[in-house]
Amino acid sequence: MCGRYTLLAEEAEILKEYGIERPIDGYEPRYNIAPGQKVLAVIHDGKQKRAGYMKWGLVPSWSKDPKIGYKMINARSETAHEKPSYKRLMSQKRCLIVADSFYEWQKTESGKQPVRIQPEKRSLFAFAGLWDQWEGDEESLYTCTILTQDANEFMTPIHKRMPVILPEGREDEWIEPVKWSPSDAKGFVEQLTMDDLHAYEVSDYVNSAKNEGPDCITPIA
C-alpha cells in the first residue's frame, strides 16, 4: 500500500516539470502527507493541465457517506478496472499525484521500521491516481486514490505492495483527455517500466501523522 509520502519541491519546479501555467493555490511543501489530508494532484480538463488540491481518500460520486474515503486511499491496479468504485474512473478520471518520496514500514524483529523510498534519478515524480467529485447537500468534495501494484524486487523485502510510479515522460499519457476502456487503463499500467529506487531508514517520528518537518526524513544511524 501507500499510506504516507512527501512533497518538498519548490512550486516553480512543479510548474515547470508538469507544464502547469497557473500558480498552485495554497501550495506548501510537506514532510508527512497522510490519508484524509489534502494532496497535490494534476488533471487535464480537455484544454490544459491543472494542478490543485484534493482530499486523499476516494469518495465515489454515488456514495451516500463521504466517510467511505478513509477506506479508499489505495486501489489495486490489478483489479480496479473491475470494481464499481474505480471502473469509471480508470476510463476517464485519471490524475497525477505529485510526490518526491514515500514511506513504508518494514517488518523487523524489533518491530516496524519506517523507511523513506525515492527514485534514484529523479527528485520529483507522480503516482498514478484516480479522482472523483462528490456532491452533498452542503459541500462538494474532490477526492483521489493512489493505484498500487505488487512490489518489485527492490521493494519486496520492505513491503509486498508499492504505489504505481509513472515513468518520466509517461505522465501526460496517463491523464490525456481521452476516454479509455477500463481494461486499456489496466494494460497501460501493466506495461510501465519501473524506476530504480533507493531507500533509507528514518526515525519513528514519522509514525504520527501529526508530526511534520525535517525530522521526518532525517536518516537514522
Secondary structure, 3 states (H helix, E strand, C coil): CCCCEEECCCHHHHHHHHCCCCCCCCCCCEEEECCCCEEEEEEECCCCEEEEEEEECCCCCCCCCHHHHHHCCEEECCCCCCCCCCHHHHHHCEEEEEECEEEEEEEECCEEEEEEEEECCCCCEEEEEEEEEEECCCCEEEEEEEEEEECCCCCCCCCCEEECEECCCCHHHHHCCCCCCHHHHHHHHHCCCCCCEEEEEECHHHHCCCCCCHHHCCECC
